[in-house]
């Protein structure tokens, strides 16, 4: 019996040691990059950023749940539709823009993965028009822009979101073991969705990763983008702008730069590819496009740290404020 116990310990002690390390990392992991890559980012990093957030939120998040026309009694006629870059709430660009403009902004939550389809469906269904939306800021992360533009269904009508059964969404099984195996796999850098790059200068205030960039593997989608797709995307963006203009809505198309693209000039490895795919969308006549990459790169060049969060694929409140200023200037130029 004693020999059996000793042999068992030989196998189980290492397992429990690894599990213990995993639990420590898991409990202290923050940010979507931290969670996906099982990377230990201390919670005090987020707490440091949070100290500088605005104290109130003037963004009204709205989920369209009926076919009735959008009511925005408590907000301006400036609306936004976008992906996760448009869902940062108190430290999002909409909140900074609202404070600059002096009135609340309505953020319409997307119904599916493509916010562009949500926008055209609302327009086609007469849920939004110039009576409730004078300016629409339609945004997408850079890595998805070409795909989303080529994927627009211009005949789409709005469908009410499916009712979610909370009971069906509850986890019935404990995923701790699966997470543990993912943790081990990622420590061997096998099938890792997170890339890691050394930087020439300190770009983050994190104590251990001030000169390290972590970004999503999906930031490299541009390597597989064809010229045909780019041409189709430009064509659809022009048509999209025309559709909203016909309804009396001025469209501002906001491209949220990928983290990799913003920090690419500051990486030590000069052989890494450079993404110029969406640059061609910035100079389309009569279409207001704000490509955030140049302004955010300039901030990093000037020594601004935490333009993006080190533990997350999204930009920080600093970039949100800079983007809001650019949007305010564009709105002013439209005569709103």
C-alpha positions in Angstrom: 0.0 0.0 0.0 2.8 2.4 0.9 4.5 1.7 -2.5 1.3 2.4 -4.3 0.8 5.7 -2.5 4.4 6.7 -3.3 4.0 5.8 -7.0 0.7 7.7 -7.0 2.3 10.8 -5.6 5.0 10.6 -8.3 2.3 11.0 -10.9 -0.2 13.3 -9.1 2.1 15.8 -7.3 3.4 17.4 -10.6 -0.2 17.6 -11.9 -1.4 19.4 -8.7 1.6 21.7 -8.9 0.7 22.7 -12.5 -2.9 23.0 -11.6 -2.0 25.3 -8.7 0.1 27.6 -11.0 -2.8 27.6 -13.4 -5.3 28.7 -10.8 -3.0 31.5 -9.6 -2.7 32.8 -13.2 -6.4 32.3 -13.9 -7.5 34.2 -10.9 -5.2 37.1 -11.7 -5.6 37.3 -15.5 -7.2 40.4 -17.0 -8.0 41.6 -20.5 -9.2 39.5 -23.5 -5.6 38.7 -24.5 -4.8 37.6 -21.0 -7.9 35.3 -20.9 -7.4 33.9 -24.3 -3.6 33.4 -24.1 -3.6 32.4 -20.3 -1.1 35.2 -19.7 -0.6 36.6 -16.2 -1.5 40.3 -16.2 -1.8 41.8 -12.7 -5.2 43.4 -11.9 -3.5 46.6 -10.7 -2.8 47.5 -14.4 -6.5 47.9 -15.1 -7.0 49.7 -11.8 -4.3 52.1 -12.8 -6.1 52.9 -16.0 -9.5 53.2 -14.4 -8.3 56.0 -12.2 -8.3 58.3 -15.3 -11.7 57.4 -16.7 -14.4 60.0 -17.0 -16.7 60.0 -14.0 -20.0 59.8 -15.9 -21.2 58.0 -19.0 -23.2 59.9 -21.6 -23.6 57.0 -23.9 -27.0 55.3 -24.1 -26.7 51.7 -25.2 -29.8 50.7 -27.1 -30.9 47.2 -28.3 -33.6 47.4 -30.9 -36.2 44.8 -29.8 -39.1 45.8 -32.0 -39.9 47.0 -35.5 -40.9 50.4 -34.3 -39.0 53.5 -35.1 -36.0 54.2 -32.8 -37.0 56.6 -30.0 -34.1 58.8 -28.7 -35.8 61.3 -26.5 -32.9 61.4 -24.1 -30.1 61.6 -26.7 -28.9 63.6 -29.7 -29.4 62.5 -33.2 -25.8 61.3 -33.4 -25.8 57.5 -33.3 -23.2 54.8 -33.4 -23.2 51.2 -34.5 -20.1 49.0 -34.2 -18.3 46.0 -32.8 -16.5 45.7 -29.5 -14.5 48.9 -30.0 -17.9 50.6 -29.8 -18.8 48.8 -26.5 -16.3 50.3 -24.1 -18.9 52.4 -22.3 -17.5 54.8 -19.8 -14.0 54.8 -21.4 -15.3 54.4 -25.0 -14.9 57.0 -27.7 -18.7 57.7 -27.7 -18.5 58.9 -24.1 -15.6 61.2 -24.8 -17.4 62.5 -27.9 -20.6 63.1 -26.0 -18.6 65.2 -23.5 -17.0 67.2 -26.3 -20.3 67.8 -28.0 -22.2 68.4 -24.8 -25.1 65.9 -25.3 -25.8 62.2 -25.0 -25.1 59.8 -27.8 -27.1 56.7 -28.7 -25.1 53.5 -29.3 -27.2 50.9 -31.1 -26.1 47.5 -30.2 -25.4 45.2 -33.2 -27.7 42.2 -33.7 -25.0 39.9 -35.3 -21.3 39.8 -35.9 -21.4 42.3 -38.8 -22.5 45.7 -37.5 -22.7 46.9 -41.1 -25.5 44.5 -41.8 -27.2 45.7 -38.6 -27.1 49.3 -39.9 -28.4 48.6 -43.4 -31.2 46.4 -42.0 -32.3 49.2 -39.6 -32.3 51.6 -42.5 -34.2 49.3 -44.9 -36.8 48.7 -42.1 -37.3 52.4 -41.5 -36.3 52.0 -37.8 -33.8 54.7 -38.3 -34.1 57.7 -40.6 -33.2 61.4 -40.4 -35.9 62.1 -37.9 -34.0 60.2 -35.2 -30.4 59.9 -36.7 -28.8 62.8 -38.4 -25.3 61.4 -38.2 -24.4 57.7 -38.0 -20.9 56.7 -36.9 -20.5 53.2 -38.3 -17.3 51.4 -37.1 -15.4 48.2 -37.4 -12.1 46.8 -36.3 -9.6 47.0 -39.1 -9.0 43.3 -39.4 -12.7 42.7 -40.2 -13.4 45.7 -42.4 -12.8 44.2 -45.8 -14.8 41.0 -45.0 -17.6 43.0 -43.4 -17.9 45.4 -46.4 -17.9 42.6 -48.9 -20.5 40.7 -46.8 -23.1 43.4 -46.7 -26.6 42.3 -47.7 -28.1 45.6 -49.0 -31.6 44.1 -49.2 -31.6 42.9 -45.5 -34.5 43.8 -43.3 -34.2 43.9 -39.5 -35.1 40.8 -37.5 -35.8 41.0 -33.8 -33.1 39.5 -31.7 -33.9 36.0 -30.6 -35.1 35.7 -27.0 -32.3 34.2 -24.9 -33.2 31.5 -22.5 -31.0 32.1 -19.5 -31.3 28.5 -18.4 -29.9 27.3 -21.7 -26.9 29.5 -21.3 -25.9 28.3 -17.9 -22.9 26.0 -17.9 -23.9 22.5 -16.8 -20.3 21.2 -16.6 -17.2 22.4 -15.0 -14.7 23.5 -17.7 -11.7 23.8 -15.3 -10.1 20.7 -16.7 -10.4 21.9 -20.3 -9.0 25.3 -19.3 -6.1 23.6 -17.5 -5.2 21.6 -20.7 -5.4 24.9 -22.7 -3.1 26.5 -20.2 -0.5 23.7 -20.6 -0.9 23.8 -24.4 -0.3 27.5 -24.5 2.7 27.3 -22.2 4.3 25.1 -24.9 3.2 27.7 -27.4 1.1 25.2 -29.4 -1.7 26.6 -31.5 -1.4 29.9 -29.6 -3.9 32.6 -30.8 -1.7 35.3 -29.2 1.5 36.6 -30.9 4.3 38.3 -28.9 6.7 40.9 -30.2 9.6 42.9 -28.7 9.4 46.6 -29.0 12.1 49.2 -29.5 10.7 51.5 -26.8 8.6 51.4 -23.7 5.0 51.5 -24.9 3.1 50.3 -21.8 3.2 51.1 -18.1 3.1 47.5 -17.1 5.9 46.5 -14.8 6.9 43.4 -16.8 5.7 44.0 -20.3 6.5 47.7 -21.0 8.4 46.7 -24.2 6.3 43.7 -25.2 3.4 43.7 -27.6 0.7 41.0 -27.4 -1.8 40.9 -30.3 -4.4 38.5 -31.7 -3.4 36.1 -34.5 -6.4 37.4 -36.4 -4.7 40.8 -36.7 -2.8 39.1 -39.6 -5.9 38.5 -41.7 -4.6 41.1 -44.1 -2.1 38.6 -45.4 -4.9 36.7 -47.1 -6.9 39.6 -48.5 -7.2 39.7 -52.3 -7.3 42.8 -54.6 -10.7 41.7 -55.7 -12.0 41.8 -52.1 -10.5 45.3 -51.6 -12.1 46.6 -54.8 -15.5 45.1 -53.8 -15.2 46.6 -50.3 -14.6 50.1 -51.8 -17.6 49.6 -54.1 -19.8 48.6 -51.2 -18.7 51.4 -49.0 -19.6 53.9 -51.7 -23.0 52.2 -52.0 -23.5 52.1 -48.3 -22.8 55.9 -48.0 -25.3 56.5 -50.9 -28.0 54.5 -49.1 -27.7 56.5 -45.9 -27.4 59.8 -47.8 -30.7 59.1 -49.7 -32.4 58.8 -46.3 -30.9 62.1 -45.1 -28.3 60.5 -42.8 -24.7 61.5 -42.9 -22.4 58.6 -42.5 -19.0 58.6 -40.8 -17.1 55.3 -41.4 -14.7 54.7 -38.5 -11.9 52.1 -38.9 -10.6 51.0 -35.5 -6.9 50.2 -36.1 -5.6 46.8 -35.2 -3.1 46.7 -32.3 -0.5 45.0 -34.5 -0.8 47.8 -37.1 -0.4 50.6 -34.7 2.7 49.2 -33.1 4.3 47.7 -36.2 6.7 50.6 -36.7 8.0 50.2 -33.2 8.8 46.5 -33.3 12.4 45.2 -33.2 11.8 42.7 -36.0 11.9 44.8 -39.2 11.0 41.8 -41.3 7.4 41.6 -40.1 4.8 42.5 -42.7 3.1 45.9 -42.9 -0.6 46.1 -43.3 -1.8 48.8 -45.9 -5.0 47.1 -46.9 -7.5 49.6 -45.5 -5.4 52.7 -46.3 -7.1 52.8 -49.7 -10.5 53.3 -48.1 -9.4 56.6 -46.6 -9.5 58.6 -49.9 -12.9 57.8 -51.4 -14.6 61.0 -52.7 -17.7 62.1 -50.8 -17.3 59.3 -48.2 -16.2 60.4 -44.7 -13.7 57.8 -43.5 -11.7 58.1 -40.3 -8.8 55.6 -40.3 -7.5 55.8 -36.8 -4.1 54.2 -37.5 -2.1 57.3 -38.4 -3.2 59.3 -35.3 -2.6 56.5 -32.9 0.8 55.7 -34.4 1.7 59.4 -33.9 0.7 59.2 -30.2 3.0 56.2 -29.7 5.8 57.9 -31.7 5.5 60.9 -29.3 6.0 58.6 -26.3 2.4 58.1 -25.2 2.1 54.9 -23.3 -0.9 52.6 -23.1 -2.5 53.9 -26.3 -3.7 50.3 -26.4 -4.0 48.2 -23.3 -1.1 45.8 -22.9 -3.4 42.9 -21.9 -6.1 43.6 -24.4 -6.7 43.9 -28.1 -8.6 47.1 -27.7 -7.4 50.7 -27.3 -7.4 52.5 -23.9 -9.2 55.6 -22.8 -6.3 57.6 -24.2 -7.1 56.5 -27.8 -10.8 56.8 -27.2 -10.3 60.5 -26.3 -8.1 61.1 -29.4 -10.6 59.3 -31.7 -13.4 61.4 -30.1 -11.6 64.6 -31.0 -11.2 63.5 -34.6 -14.9 62.6 -34.7 -15.9 65.9 -33.2 -13.9 67.7 -35.9 -15.6 65.6 -38.6 -19.1 66.3 -37.2 -18.3 70.0 -37.1 -17.2 69.9 -40.8 -20.5 68.3 -41.7 -22.3 71.3 -40.2 -24.1 69.5 -37.4 
